[in-house]
Amino acid sequence: MTDWLATARVGVAGSDDDVDATLAAALASDDPEERRYGDYELVERIGRGGMGVVFRARQASLARDVALKFIVGDAASAAGVARFVAESRVAARLNHPNIVPVYEAGAMEGMHYFSMPLLRGPTLAQRLDEGAIGRGEAVMLVGKIAAAVDYAHRLGLVHLDLKPGNVLFDDRGEPLVGDFGLAR
């Protein structure tokens, strides 16, 4: 197994407590080739959900930082892979300024992934935890999120896990709906 594949698999395996130390050591290597996954250099694990784990990665060919999502654990069954591929295809169909776009999807040596913009802002859940959002801003946010969801509905897609944790903010403070993994 190549070093990059070992690093990626460490990042998607096990519980957060079991993985963090091993993953940190693997990603701390001074040799970028040891953190390489195809066109991407894995930099750090930034999130984990029921179906996937997300890394901050550097896309070498375009010299940009991206979020790279892999399928995880039991979700890597044939049915899980089909849902993961469907998520990337659904998200790739959506072209709206308030929906997280998909840049690329694929698989290498059995590891399925897709890449998307690296959104450095907080989620709506994190913003709400910090305190109340003013009435004017709340109206603006609801309007933009509703427009994004309406757009998806007009394409026949329903987001089945719309929640504050799946609304992310870009560097300009614009809300983007993400995680269409439970879309129908």
C-alpha atoms as one frame of an Amber mdcrd trajectory, in Angstrom:
protein
   0.000   0.000   0.000   1.363   3.419  -0.942   2.013   5.970   1.807  -0.713
   8.359   0.615  -3.256   5.560   0.584  -2.212   4.527   4.084  -2.648   8.112
   5.302  -6.069   8.424   3.677  -7.219   5.097   5.117  -6.021   6.050   8.598
  -8.079   9.216   8.291 -11.289   7.375   7.471 -10.953   4.410   9.815 -11.915
   4.038  13.451 -13.323   6.457  15.984 -12.062  10.000  16.353 -10.202   9.122
  19.571  -8.439   6.138  17.979  -7.497   7.912  14.793  -6.443  11.435  15.761
  -2.944  10.626  17.063  -2.107   8.242  14.222  -3.482  10.618  11.610  -1.625
  13.588  13.086   1.639  11.658  12.900   0.968  10.590   9.302   0.093  14.126
   8.216   3.090  15.632  10.064   5.574  14.105   7.627   7.969  16.605   6.033
   7.656  14.716   2.743   4.549  15.879   0.799   4.645  12.648  -1.219   3.768
  10.716   1.951   0.567  12.751   2.204  -0.264  12.574  -1.496  -3.564  11.192
  -2.792  -3.463  11.481  -6.562  -3.501  15.192  -7.420  -4.057  16.119  -3.757
  -1.817  16.544  -0.738  -3.720  15.740   2.464  -3.078  18.512   4.990  -5.454
  17.871   7.886  -8.702  16.148   8.730 -11.347  18.839   9.234 -14.563  16.885
   9.699 -16.257  13.545  10.012 -19.894  12.552   9.644 -21.904   9.393   9.375
 -21.002   8.808   5.750 -17.765  10.635   5.132 -14.621  12.231   6.418 -13.326
  15.523   5.056  -9.711  16.603   4.706  -8.253  19.984   3.911  -6.096  19.188
   0.906  -3.922  21.015  -1.591  -4.778  20.304  -5.231  -1.373  20.308  -6.909
  -2.425  20.830 -10.534  -4.416  23.993  -9.741  -2.407  25.161  -6.701  -5.525
  25.577  -4.561  -6.803  24.375  -1.214  -9.919  22.219  -1.346 -12.049  20.064
   0.901 -11.651  16.396  -0.032 -14.412  14.059   1.160 -13.960  10.287   1.435
 -16.529   7.596   2.172 -16.043   5.939   5.585 -16.580   2.746   7.569 -19.789
   0.799   7.001 -20.828   3.359   4.397 -18.100   1.865   2.162 -20.352  -1.123
   1.409 -21.642  -1.451  -2.162 -24.848   0.366  -1.196 -22.869   3.051   0.655
 -20.575   3.619  -2.305 -23.638   3.962  -4.538 -25.067   6.619  -2.165 -21.700
   8.411  -2.024 -21.413   8.479  -5.824 -25.032   9.649  -6.010 -24.221  12.476
  -3.543 -21.354  13.694  -5.692 -23.506  13.508  -8.835 -26.397  15.318  -7.159
 -24.129  18.065  -5.864 -22.412  18.365  -9.256 -25.800  19.036 -10.916 -26.467
  21.959  -8.608 -25.213  25.275  -9.924 -26.398  27.892  -7.445 -24.430  30.605
  -5.599 -25.687  29.316  -2.226 -24.979  25.609  -2.742 -21.529  24.090  -2.191
 -20.289  22.971  -5.651 -18.421  19.759  -6.445 -15.146  20.169  -8.322 -14.264
  16.545  -9.009 -15.327  13.022  -8.058 -13.510   9.742  -8.459 -11.887   6.735
  -6.878  -8.322   5.478  -6.538  -7.445   2.017  -5.311 -10.951   1.564  -3.921
 -11.051   4.918  -2.073 -13.994   7.010  -3.325 -13.765  10.793  -2.973 -15.012
  14.109  -4.217 -13.524  17.565  -3.923 -15.240  20.872  -3.253 -14.262  24.384
  -2.189 -12.591  24.724   1.166 -14.987  26.922   3.144 -13.074  28.464   6.009
 -16.021  30.192   7.658 -18.115  28.698  10.446 -21.310  26.706  10.005 -24.648
  28.272  10.834 -24.754  25.995  13.890 -21.459  27.470  15.118 -22.687  31.009
  14.516 -25.885  30.301  16.453 -23.854  28.811  19.328 -21.933  32.105  19.520
 -25.153  34.057  20.058 -28.239  35.423  18.417 -28.210  36.597  14.821 -29.858
  39.957  14.204 -33.290  40.085  12.608 -32.073  41.648   9.336 -29.273  39.142
   8.911 -31.607  36.265   9.803 -34.063  37.367   7.108 -31.227  37.606   4.567
 -29.900  34.156   5.522 -33.312  32.489   5.388 -33.968  34.080   1.992 -30.693
  32.836   0.502 -31.002  29.356   2.003 -34.639  29.098   0.884 -33.668  30.170
  -2.654 -30.976  27.462  -2.753 -33.362  24.782  -1.496 -36.063  25.958  -3.940
 -33.541  25.679  -6.781 -32.743  22.081  -5.774 -36.475  21.302  -5.517 -37.060
  22.648  -9.032 -34.453  20.118 -10.207 -36.391  17.375  -8.392 -33.972  17.097
  -5.454 -34.967  17.192  -1.789 -32.273  17.736   0.868 -33.245  15.355   3.676
 -30.751  16.649   6.255 -31.085  20.424   6.071 -29.896  21.790   9.413 -27.658
  24.604  10.691 -24.626  22.290  10.642 -25.042  21.809   6.883 -25.090  25.531
   6.122 -21.524  26.812   5.760 -20.164  30.299   5.187 -17.542  31.330   2.687
 -14.902  34.017   3.224 -17.375  36.730   2.213 -19.968  35.573   4.758 -22.268
  34.060   2.125 -24.250  30.999   3.273 -23.902  27.803   1.237 -26.012  24.676
   1.675 -23.891  21.539   1.708 -24.005  17.822   2.387 -26.515  16.606  -0.151
 -25.641  13.030   0.900 -29.199  12.478   2.070 -30.836  14.070  -0.962 -33.591
  12.292  -2.785
